[in-house]
Amino acid sequence: MVFIWFIVAVIVTVLAAVKISTYADAISRLSSFGSLLIGTFLLAGATSLPEVTTSITAVYLDNPDMAVGNVLGSNIFNIGILATFLLIYRKKLILSNVDRQQQYTAYIGLAMTVIVVLALFFTIEIPLLNIGIESILLLLLYGLNIWVLQKTSSAANEELDDPKDDLQEEKYTLKGAMIGFIIAAVIILISGTVLTFAGDQIAVITGLGSSFVGSFLIATTTSLPEVVTVYVALSLNNRNLAAASILGSNLFNLLILSVCDFLYDGSILQAASMTNIVTGLILLVNSIAIAGAIYVARNYRERTWPAIVIILLYFVAVILMYVFR
């Protein structure tokens, strides 16, 4: 039954997350926001809701491995998603046509990843708050990203809306889209919680371990909405939204670790097993690769080899995490 509940929770989570992405897109159009800010914050936050419920529920299950592994594994999978689409749609030159501001998001995401990886080795706990100093640094860097994008983004840098969006504008009102967004969010909160409880039991039943199950089984399923989001954005020829949703989602996911740290008794990254370091280091390499790929594509010429390296490292991570589970 636990496997049946897991599959049902996956299906419900994906469907609800896809709907919430649609409502978020409608809200962005009806409220006149640009694709960069919407992709980086609203859409990224919406598609990351499964990770929120999964990791927070794992904290209450006293399972720090699943909470940390879910976030790190989701980020590896997200970068892998982008890399895969970079290869499939290589003629679209996705990274060469995104806003220059997305470099800042990639760099800040890289800095946040470095902090998380270092905190897996050692941390400085803040007295009274009973959290690691990395949680404060993650919050500050996320806030910095918001400030930078607000200061640097402008209408001139945004892509023109695709004519296909005109058909969607008649489908929703701003009020209807907001109500739909809230309903879908509640469904995700419920299904994400079921997903975590089922995943925790699967880790025990199969003997695969919480690190492996959290990093890949649950992380992959909670990242499926990002797959759909990127595909839809590219089908609408909105390359900026596609890249922003992935980069923004990774920043939001790392912010989840900070929230979990506040809820957990002590530093959650220190409580997680050392096997998460394997996932963390591979995520760090992939973050360097995608940040470098964006810089090269924007300033010189788009290359395909970083995408190939990222995809290969994903499979290396799966194998290593299984071996060291």
Beta strands, then each sheet from edge to edge (+ up, - down):
strand 1: 125-126
strand 2: 131-132
sheet 1: 1+ 2-
end
